[in-house]
């Protein structure tokens, strides 16, 4: 079995927070589709 933990990386700046991993796939169906390639 394989376990996967997916977390966002967030950069905190003086102007606010920037989600650096917003474009990373996170849904199971999307991950499975990617892994099937």
PDBQT receptor file of N, H, CA, C and O in Angstrom, charges set to zero:
ATOM      1  N   UNK A   1       0.829  -1.191   0.000  1.00  0.00    +0.000 N 
ATOM      2  CA  UNK A   1       0.000   0.000   0.000  1.00  0.00    +0.000 C 
ATOM      3  C   UNK A   1       0.867   1.247   0.000  1.00  0.00    +0.000 C 
ATOM      4  O   UNK A   1       1.967   1.265   0.552  1.00  0.00    +0.000 OA
ATOM      5  N   UNK A   2       0.355   2.265  -0.620  1.00  0.00    +0.000 N 
ATOM      6  H   UNK A   2      -0.539   2.250  -1.068  1.00  0.00    +0.000 HD
ATOM      7  CA  UNK A   2       1.053   3.547  -0.680  1.00  0.00    +0.000 C 
ATOM      8  C   UNK A   2       0.175   4.604  -0.032  1.00  0.00    +0.000 C 
ATOM      9  O   UNK A   2      -1.015   4.700  -0.331  1.00  0.00    +0.000 OA
ATOM     10  N   UNK A   3       0.758   5.388   0.848  1.00  0.00    +0.000 N 
ATOM     11  H   UNK A   3       1.725   5.310   1.090  1.00  0.00    +0.000 HD
ATOM     12  CA  UNK A   3       0.041   6.519   1.439  1.00  0.00    +0.000 C 
ATOM     13  C   UNK A   3       0.583   7.811   0.868  1.00  0.00    +0.000 C 
ATOM     14  O   UNK A   3       1.790   7.961   0.677  1.00  0.00    +0.000 OA
ATOM     15  N   UNK A   4      -0.300   8.727   0.602  1.00  0.00    +0.000 N 
ATOM     16  H   UNK A   4      -1.280   8.605   0.757  1.00  0.00    +0.000 HD
ATOM     17  CA  UNK A   4       0.102  10.018   0.046  1.00  0.00    +0.000 C 
ATOM     18  C   UNK A   4      -0.517  11.123   0.885  1.00  0.00    +0.000 C 
ATOM     19  O   UNK A   4      -1.709  11.099   1.189  1.00  0.00    +0.000 OA
ATOM     20  N   UNK A   5       0.303  12.078   1.248  1.00  0.00    +0.000 N 
ATOM     21  H   UNK A   5       1.272  12.097   1.001  1.00  0.00    +0.000 HD
ATOM     22  CA  UNK A   5      -0.180  13.239   1.996  1.00  0.00    +0.000 C 
ATOM     23  C   UNK A   5       0.037  14.463   1.125  1.00  0.00    +0.000 C 
ATOM     24  O   UNK A   5       1.150  14.720   0.665  1.00  0.00    +0.000 OA
ATOM     25  N   UNK A   6      -1.017  15.205   0.903  1.00  0.00    +0.000 N 
ATOM     26  H   UNK A   6      -1.921  14.996   1.276  1.00  0.00    +0.000 HD
ATOM     27  CA  UNK A   6      -0.934  16.377   0.036  1.00  0.00    +0.000 C 
ATOM     28  C   UNK A   6      -1.247  17.616   0.864  1.00  0.00    +0.000 C 
ATOM     29  O   UNK A   6      -2.313  17.725   1.470  1.00  0.00    +0.000 OA
ATOM     30  N   UNK A   7      -0.310  18.536   0.877  1.00  0.00    +0.000 N 
ATOM     31  H   UNK A   7       0.556  18.447   0.384  1.00  0.00    +0.000 HD
ATOM     32  CA  UNK A   7      -0.480  19.777   1.618  1.00  0.00    +0.000 C 
ATOM     33  C   UNK A   7      -0.147  20.952   0.710  1.00  0.00    +0.000 C 
ATOM     34  O   UNK A   7       0.607  20.812  -0.253  1.00  0.00    +0.000 OA
ATOM     35  N   UNK A   8      -0.705  22.091   1.021  1.00  0.00    +0.000 N 
ATOM     36  H   UNK A   8      -1.317  22.205   1.803  1.00  0.00    +0.000 HD
ATOM     37  CA  UNK A   8      -0.379  23.305   0.280  1.00  0.00    +0.000 C 
ATOM     38  C   UNK A   8       0.874  23.945   0.862  1.00  0.00    +0.000 C 
ATOM     39  O   UNK A   8       1.103  23.902   2.070  1.00  0.00    +0.000 OA
ATOM     40  N   UNK A   9       1.686  24.542  -0.014  1.00  0.00    +0.000 N 
ATOM     41  H   UNK A   9       1.501  24.577  -0.996  1.00  0.00    +0.000 HD
ATOM     42  CA  UNK A   9       2.812  25.374   0.399  1.00  0.00    +0.000 C 
ATOM     43  C   UNK A   9       2.362  26.818   0.256  1.00  0.00    +0.000 C 
ATOM     44  O   UNK A   9       1.954  27.245  -0.823  1.00  0.00    +0.000 OA
ATOM     45  N   UNK A  10       2.438  27.565   1.347  1.00  0.00    +0.000 N 
ATOM     46  H   UNK A  10       2.770  27.218   2.224  1.00  0.00    +0.000 HD
ATOM     47  CA  UNK A  10       1.952  28.936   1.352  1.00  0.00    +0.000 C 
ATOM     48  C   UNK A  10       3.091  29.866   1.745  1.00  0.00    +0.000 C 
ATOM     49  O   UNK A  10       3.756  29.659   2.760  1.00  0.00    +0.000 OA
ATOM     50  N   UNK A  11       3.305  30.884   0.935  1.00  0.00    +0.000 N 
ATOM     51  H   UNK A  11       2.765  31.053   0.110  1.00  0.00    +0.000 HD
ATOM     52  CA  UNK A  11       4.302  31.911   1.213  1.00  0.00    +0.000 C 
ATOM     53  C   UNK A  11       3.592  33.093   1.850  1.00  0.00    +0.000 C 
ATOM     54  O   UNK A  11       2.647  33.636   1.279  1.00  0.00    +0.000 OA
ATOM     55  N   UNK A  12       4.044  33.492   3.032  1.00  0.00    +0.000 N 
ATOM     56  H   UNK A  12       4.812  33.051   3.496  1.00  0.00    +0.000 HD
ATOM     57  CA  UNK A  12       3.458  34.630   3.728  1.00  0.00    +0.000 C 
ATOM     58  C   UNK A  12       4.345  35.849   3.474  1.00  0.00    +0.000 C 
ATOM     59  O   UNK A  12       5.540  35.832   3.768  1.00  0.00    +0.000 OA
ATOM     60  N   UNK A  13       3.747  36.900   2.926  1.00  0.00    +0.000 N 
ATOM     61  H   UNK A  13       2.776  36.913   2.686  1.00  0.00    +0.000 HD
ATOM     62  CA  UNK A  13       4.477  38.136   2.649  1.00  0.00    +0.000 C 
ATOM     63  C   UNK A  13       3.802  39.295   3.370  1.00  0.00    +0.000 C 
ATOM     64  O   UNK A  13       2.755  39.122   3.995  1.00  0.00    +0.000 OA
ATOM     65  N   UNK A  14       4.394  40.457   3.283  1.00  0.00    +0.000 N 
ATOM     66  H   UNK A  14       5.244  40.598   2.775  1.00  0.00    +0.000 HD
ATOM     67  CA  UNK A  14       3.783  41.647   3.884  1.00  0.00    +0.000 C 
ATOM     68  C   UNK A  14       2.441  41.969   3.238  1.00  0.00    +0.000 C 
ATOM     69  O   UNK A  14       1.572  42.570   3.870  1.00  0.00    +0.000 OA
ATOM     70  N   UNK A  15       2.273  41.569   1.977  1.00  0.00    +0.000 N 
ATOM     71  H   UNK A  15       2.979  41.081   1.464  1.00  0.00    +0.000 HD
ATOM     72  CA  UNK A  15       1.036  41.862   1.243  1.00  0.00    +0.000 C 
ATOM     73  C   UNK A  15      -0.026  40.774   1.393  1.00  0.00    +0.000 C 
ATOM     74  O   UNK A  15      -1.143  40.928   0.899  1.00  0.00    +0.000 OA
ATOM     75  N   UNK A  16       0.310  39.685   2.064  1.00  0.00    +0.000 N 
ATOM     76  H   UNK A  16       1.217  39.560   2.465  1.00  0.00    +0.000 HD
ATOM     77  CA  UNK A  16      -0.664  38.609   2.239  1.00  0.00    +0.000 C 
ATOM     78  C   UNK A  16      -0.050  37.250   1.960  1.00  0.00    +0.000 C 
ATOM     79  O   UNK A  16       1.171  37.097   1.922  1.00  0.00    +0.000 OA
ATOM     80  N   UNK A  17      -0.909  36.275   1.768  1.00  0.00    +0.000 N 
ATOM     81  H   UNK A  17      -1.901  36.399   1.799  1.00  0.00    +0.000 HD
ATOM     82  CA  UNK A  17      -0.462  34.898   1.552  1.00  0.00    +0.000 C 
ATOM     83  C   UNK A  17      -0.573  34.525   0.077  1.00  0.00    +0.000 C 
ATOM     84  O   UNK A  17      -1.504  34.937  -0.615  1.00  0.00    +0.000 OA
ATOM     85  N   UNK A  18       0.404  33.732  -0.395  1.00  0.00    +0.000 N 
ATOM     86  H   UNK A  18       1.161  33.397   0.167  1.00  0.00    +0.000 HD
ATOM     87  CA  UNK A  18       0.402  33.235  -1.766  1.00  0.00    +0.000 C 
ATOM     88  C   UNK A  18       0.486  31.715  -1.698  1.00  0.00    +0.000 C 
ATOM     89  O   UNK A  18       1.434  31.166  -1.136  1.00  0.00    +0.000 OA
ATOM     90  N   UNK A  19      -0.497  31.042  -2.265  1.00  0.00    +0.000 N 
ATOM     91  H   UNK A  19      -1.268  31.487  -2.721  1.00  0.00    +0.000 HD
ATOM     92  CA  UNK A  19      -0.500  29.582  -2.300  1.00  0.00    +0.000 C 
ATOM     93  C   UNK A  19       0.389  29.135  -3.459  1.00  0.00    +0.000 C 
ATOM     94  O   UNK A  19       0.010  29.260  -4.624  1.00  0.00    +0.000 OA
ATOM     95  N   UNK A  20       1.565  28.619  -3.135  1.00  0.00    +0.000 N 
ATOM     96  H   UNK A  20       1.873  28.518  -2.189  1.00  0.00    +0.000 HD
ATOM     97  CA  UNK A  20       2.537  28.222  -4.155  1.00  0.00    +0.000 C 
ATOM     98  C   UNK A  20       2.164  26.916  -4.844  1.00  0.00    +0.000 C 
ATOM     99  O   UNK A  20       2.678  26.618  -5.922  1.00  0.00    +0.000 OA
ATOM    100  N   UNK A  21       1.286  26.143  -4.242  1.00  0.00    +0.000 N 
ATOM    101  H   UNK A  21       0.869  26.385  -3.366  1.00  0.00    +0.000 HD
ATOM    102  CA  UNK A  21       0.932  24.839  -4.803  1.00  0.00    +0.000 C 
ATOM    103  C   UNK A  21      -0.514  24.785  -5.287  1.00  0.00    +0.000 C 
ATOM    104  O   UNK A  21      -1.115  23.712  -5.348  1.00  0.00    +0.000 OA
ATOM    105  N   UNK A  22      -1.062  25.934  -5.626  1.00  0.00    +0.000 N 
ATOM    106  H   UNK A  22      -0.574  26.805  -5.576  1.00  0.00    +0.000 HD
ATOM    107  CA  UNK A  22      -2.476  25.991  -6.024  1.00  0.00    +0.000 C 
ATOM    108  C   UNK A  22      -2.762  25.203  -7.302  1.00  0.00    +0.000 C 
ATOM    109  O   UNK A  22      -3.895  24.769  -7.511  1.00  0.00    +0.000 OA
ATOM    110  N   UNK A  23      -1.762  25.013  -8.156  1.00  0.00    +0.000 N 
ATOM    111  H   UNK A  23      -0.842  25.366  -7.986  1.00  0.00    +0.000 HD
ATOM    112  CA  UNK A  23      -1.984  24.325  -9.431  1.00  0.00    +0.000 C 
ATOM    113  C   UNK A  23      -1.645  22.835  -9.384  1.00  0.00    +0.000 C 
ATOM    114  O   UNK A  23      -1.719  22.152 -10.406  1.00  0.00    +0.000 OA
ATOM    115  N   UNK A  24      -1.279  22.329  -8.216  1.00  0.00    +0.000 N 
ATOM    116  H   UNK A  24      -1.219  22.883  -7.386  1.00  0.00    +0.000 HD
ATOM    117  CA  UNK A  24      -0.955  20.913  -8.070  1.00  0.00    +0.000 C 
ATOM    118  C   UNK A  24      -2.251  20.102  -8.010  1.00  0.00    +0.000 C 
ATOM    119  O   UNK A  24      -3.207  20.500  -7.345  1.00  0.00    +0.000 OA
ATOM    120  N   UNK A  25      -2.276  18.960  -8.711  1.00  0.00    +0.000 N 
ATOM    121  H   UNK A  25      -1.499  18.637  -9.252  1.00  0.00    +0.000 HD
ATOM    122  CA  UNK A  25      -3.479  18.126  -8.673  1.00  0.00    +0.000 C 
ATOM    123  C   UNK A  25      -3.623  17.518  -7.275  1.00  0.00    +0.000 C 
ATOM    124  O   UNK A  25      -2.640  17.104  -6.661  1.00  0.00    +0.000 OA
ATOM    125  N   UNK A  26      -4.870  17.474  -6.783  1.00  0.00    +0.000 N 
ATOM    126  H   UNK A  26      -5.668  17.811  -7.282  1.00  0.00    +0.000 HD
ATOM    127  CA  UNK A  26      -5.105  17.004  -5.417  1.00  0.00    +0.000 C 
ATOM    128  C   UNK A  26      -6.240  16.002  -5.312  1.00  0.00    +0.000 C 
ATOM    129  O   UNK A  26      -6.341  15.290  -4.313  1.00  0.00    +0.000 OA
ATOM    130  N   UNK A  27      -7.086  15.933  -6.311  1.00  0.00    +0.000 N 
ATOM    131  H   UNK A  27      -7.004  16.512  -7.123  1.00  0.00    +0.000 HD
ATOM    132  CA  UNK A  27      -8.220  15.012  -6.276  1.00  0.00    +0.000 C 
ATOM    133  C   UNK A  27      -7.759  13.608  -6.676  1.00  0.00    +0.000 C 
ATOM    134  O   UNK A  27      -6.924  13.452  -7.567  1.00  0.00    +0.000 OA
ATOM    135  N   UNK A  28      -8.307  12.593  -6.011  1.00  0.00    +0.000 N 
ATOM    136  H   UNK A  28      -8.985  12.720  -5.287  1.00  0.00    +0.000 HD
ATOM    137  CA  UNK A  28      -7.900  11.209  -6.260  1.00  0.00    +0.000 C 
ATOM    138  C   UNK A  28      -8.022  10.846  -7.735  1.00  0.00    +0.000 C 
ATOM    139  O   UNK A  28      -7.101  10.263  -8.306  1.00  0.00    +0.000 OA
ATOM    140  N   UNK A  29      -9.148  11.183  -8.355  1.00  0.00    +0.000 N 
ATOM    141  H   UNK A  29      -9.896  11.657  -7.891  1.00  0.00    +0.000 HD
ATOM    142  CA  UNK A  29      -9.352  10.820  -9.760  1.00  0.00    +0.000 C 
ATOM    143  C   UNK A  29      -8.307  11.474 -10.655  1.00  0.00    +0.000 C 
ATOM    144  O   UNK A  29      -7.864  10.867 -11.629  1.00  0.00    +0.000 OA
ATOM    145  N   UNK A  30      -7.910  12.697 -10.341  1.00  0.00    +0.000 N 
ATOM    146  H   UNK A  30      -8.271  13.190  -9.549  1.00  0.00    +0.000 HD
ATOM    147  CA  UNK A  30      -6.906  13.402 -11.137  1.00  0.00    +0.000 C 
ATOM    148  C   UNK A  30      -5.514  12.806 -10.929  1.00  0.00    +0.000 C 
ATOM    149  O   UNK A  30      -4.733  12.707 -11.875  1.00  0.00    +0.000 OA
ATOM    150  N   UNK A  31      -5.206  12.412  -9.703  1.00  0.00    +0.000 N 
ATOM    151  H   UNK A  31      -5.841  12.492  -8.935  1.00  0.00    +0.000 HD
ATOM    152  CA  UNK A  31      -3.911  11.785  -9.410  1.00  0.00    +0.000 C 
ATOM    153  C   UNK A  31      -3.811  10.435 -10.110  1.00  0.00    +0.000 C 
ATOM    154  O   UNK A  31      -2.779  10.115 -10.700  1.00  0.00    +0.000 OA
ATOM    155  N   UNK A  32      -4.883   9.640 -10.047  1.00  0.00    +0.000 N 
ATOM    156  H   UNK A  32      -5.721   9.899  -9.567  1.00  0.00    +0.000 HD
ATOM    157  CA  UNK A  32      -4.879   8.332 -10.712  1.00  0.00    +0.000 C 
ATOM    158  C   UNK A  32      -4.736   8.480 -12.220  1.00  0.00    +0.000 C 
ATOM    159  O   UNK A  32      -4.037   7.689 -12.855  1.00  0.00    +0.000 OA
ATOM    160  N   UNK A  33      -5.380   9.469 -12.792  1.00  0.00    +0.000 N 
ATOM    161  H   UNK A  33      -5.948  10.111 -12.277  1.00  0.00    +0.000 HD
ATOM    162  CA  UNK A  33      -5.268   9.721 -14.232  1.00  0.00    +0.000 C 
ATOM    163  C   UNK A  33      -3.829  10.092 -14.590  1.00  0.00    +0.000 C 
ATOM    164  O   UNK A  33      -3.298   9.624 -15.597  1.00  0.00    +0.000 OA
ATOM    165  N   UNK A  34      -3.204  10.927 -13.772  1.00  0.00    +0.000 N 
ATOM    166  H   UNK A  34      -3.636  11.307 -12.954  1.00  0.00    +0.000 HD
ATOM    167  CA  UNK A  34      -1.823  11.332 -13.998  1.00  0.00    +0.000 C 
ATOM    168  C   UNK A  34      -0.876  10.138 -13.876  1.00  0.00    +0.000 C 
ATOM    169  O   UNK A  34       0.037   9.984 -14.688  1.00  0.00    +0.000 OA
ATOM    170  N   UNK A  35      -1.089   9.297 -12.867  1.00  0.00    +0.000 N 
ATOM    171  H   UNK A  35      -1.830   9.422 -12.208  1.00  0.00    +0.000 HD
ATOM    172  CA  UNK A  35      -0.215   8.143 -12.644  1.00  0.00    +0.000 C 
ATOM    173  C   UNK A  35      -0.353   7.096 -13.741  1.00  0.00    +0.000 C 
ATOM    174  O   UNK A  35       0.572   6.313 -13.961  1.00  0.00    +0.000 OA
ATOM    175  N   UNK A  36      -1.486   7.066 -14.430  1.00  0.00    +0.000 N 
ATOM    176  H   UNK A  36      -2.237   7.702 -14.251  1.00  0.00    +0.000 HD
ATOM    177  CA  UNK A  36      -1.712   6.089 -15.493  1.00  0.00    +0.000 C 
ATOM    178  C   UNK A  36      -0.963   6.435 -16.777  1.00  0.00    +0.000 C 
ATOM    179  O   UNK A  36      -0.859   5.601 -17.676  1.00  0.00    +0.000 OA
ATOM    180  N   UNK A  37      -0.445   7.647 -16.868  1.00  0.00    +0.000 N 
ATOM    181  H   UNK A  37      -0.529   8.325 -16.137  1.00  0.00    +0.000 HD
ATOM    182  CA  UNK A  37       0.274   8.065 -18.078  1.00  0.00    +0.000 C 
ATOM    183  C   UNK A  37       1.575   7.312 -18.234  1.00  0.00    +0.000 C 
ATOM    184  O   UNK A  37       2.307   7.537 -19.198  1.00  0.00    +0.000 OA
TER     185      UNK A  37
